[in-house]
Amino acid sequence: MTCLCVSLLLAYSCKSSKYIPQEANVPSEFPQGQTVTIVDTTNSIGAISYREFFNDQTLLALIDSALLNNNDLLVAIKQIEIANESMKQAKWGHIPQIGLTAGTGSVTRPSDNSINGTTAVQATGKRYMEDYSSTLNISWEADIWGKIKGRKEIALTSYLQTQEARKAVQTRLVSTIAQGYYNLLMLDLQKEISLKNLSLIDNVLQMSRVQYTLGLTTLLAVQQQESNRDVVAKTIPVLEEQITVQENSLQALVGRMPGQIERRTSLLSLTVKDQLSTGIPAEMLALRPDVRTAELALQKAVAQVHVSKVSMYPSLNITAQGGLNAFKASDWFNIPGSLFGAVAGSITQPILQGRQLKTAYNQSILAGEQAEIQFKESVLQAVTEVSNILANIASLDEQQTISTGLVQRNLEMIVNADQLFKNDMATYIEVITAQQSKLQSELDNAALKNQRLLAEVNLYRALGGGRY
């Protein structure tokens, strides 16, 4: 369906109701405010597969495994199969119902003073009646008002909703794995920098102890360095725990037991995308599973209103019956003497059923209006989410520019401190301090890069990406 509706439009005829989608009332481009992000509006990254969006082989292998083994996704697929069975059943709505009674035998002993008893004695000379029959029954309801067609449409939209539910699970799964993988690389880098900082503090502590021995510093200065070392050392087991938890979370998402995840790259080796293709909002609405689900709910509501309305109209039913019938078992299969047949047609008009039909009709109209509001809200939230992510990316780009400059400045500080130390114009501790400052600026810069990568994943998901 190429266009989306924003109002509940019901069209009734003697045949069926018709759902008429209209253009969604969305902006031609995503609002971004003050942004420096380059955004291509000709195509959308949401329309490409995850294999085109991601290029890290370890990440791709995790996603591939998850799409085969993730339990939530497998449950969604089973729900599709259940809905598919209901849809198959609905397709048989126009087919006559056929029932076969292979054989029925009965013996009845009526009262001698009843009409049946008197008739039995006169017809058979017996005080009881035998009856043996094999019957084929056929019943068919003419779909004059399109009620059966409406039920088929309801079953179809329910099936399509389960398809969108699977896509929603898959899209969320792909983004969750990517974010977890990037966070894992960030934790690796944090641990690496913490170990470097610990090594630098050990050097400072050793120098402080030597200076204390020579009487060049106080015991308080040594104790302060020991405290600094313990603070940094304490963060390492915490990071190791977080790494294990993140690895186990990723393993659970891909349907595996807890265990380590092999990394072939580092966060610093990853590159952010310079250009992000958002496409136009209308294209995004057609790709997002939640918006499509809301639209299908609106379409189903339209069909339900029609079904509820025509249920109050007369219905035409045609029945036919034929088979074998005999008063004696020996004549049961005497053909053609035992053959019988009957055809009947009836028009049934509901009149008074405790207001059940009228209530169902009014409730279906209210449910349709509710579905319209929910659809509008899904469109509003989708456009807002993408716009907020674009603003976040623009902010991170500016922060990254400043942070990169700060890293460069700290590198220059290390060079200057090293030159001053060689010329006896700076202490060794000042050199170590400059190195610590540089490590911290690199860590802050890496954190911004990680946030930028996560924002890219969020944008990909918000635009409806994550498909094969």
Number of C-alpha atoms within 10 A of each C-alpha: 6 10 13 21 19 19 19 21 19 17 11 16 10 11 14 20 23 16 18 15 18 14 12 16 14 15 11 11 14 19 15 18 11 9 16 14 19 12 18 14 15 9 15 22 22 25 22 16 13 21 16 9 17 12 11 13 13 15 19 18 11 20 26 16 15 25 20 12 16 20 15 16 21 16 13 20 18 13 16 21 15 13 21 19 12 16 21 13 12 19 16 12 17 14 11 15 13 13 12 13 11 11 12 11 15 10 11 13 13 16 12 14 8 10 10 17 19 17 17 20 14 11 10 13 11 14 17 18 20 16 15 20 22 18 19 15 17 16 17 17 19 15 18 16 22 21 26 20 22 26 20 22 21 23 23 20 23 22 22 20 23 21 20 23 21 22 23 23 20 25 24 18 22 27 23 19 22 23 22 19 23 21 22 23 20 22 19 19 19 21 19 14 18 21 16 15 22 20 14 18 23 16 15 22 22 15 15 23 20 14 16 16 12 9 10 10 14 13 13 10 15 20 14 13 18 17 13 15 19 13 12 14 17 11 14 18 11 11 16 15 11 16 21 16 16 20 21 18 19 27 21 17 25 22 18 15 12 15 14 14 17 8 13 8 12 13 20 14 7 15 10 13 10 9 10 20 18 25 21 19 23 20 18 24 25 19 21 24 25 21 25 22 22 22 27 23 24 29 26 23 26 28 29 24 24 26 24 21 20 21 19 15 15 15 18 15 15 15 17 15 17 17 18 22 24 20 17 14 14 9 14 20 18 13 9 8 12 16 17 14 13 10 11 10 13 12 10 11 12 11 11 9 8 8 10 10 18 16 11 17 21 14 15 21 20 14 18 25 18 15 23 23 16 17 26 19 14 20 26 14 13 20 21 16 16 23 19 16 18 27 19 18 23 20 16 18 19 13 15 19 11 12 19 16 14 17 20 13 14 21 18 14 17 20 15 15 23 21 14 16 16 12 9 10 10 15 14 17 18 16 21 19 18 21 22 20 18 21 19 18 21 21 19 18 22 20 19 17 24 21 19 22 22 22 18 22 23 22 25 26 24 27 30 28 30 27 17 13
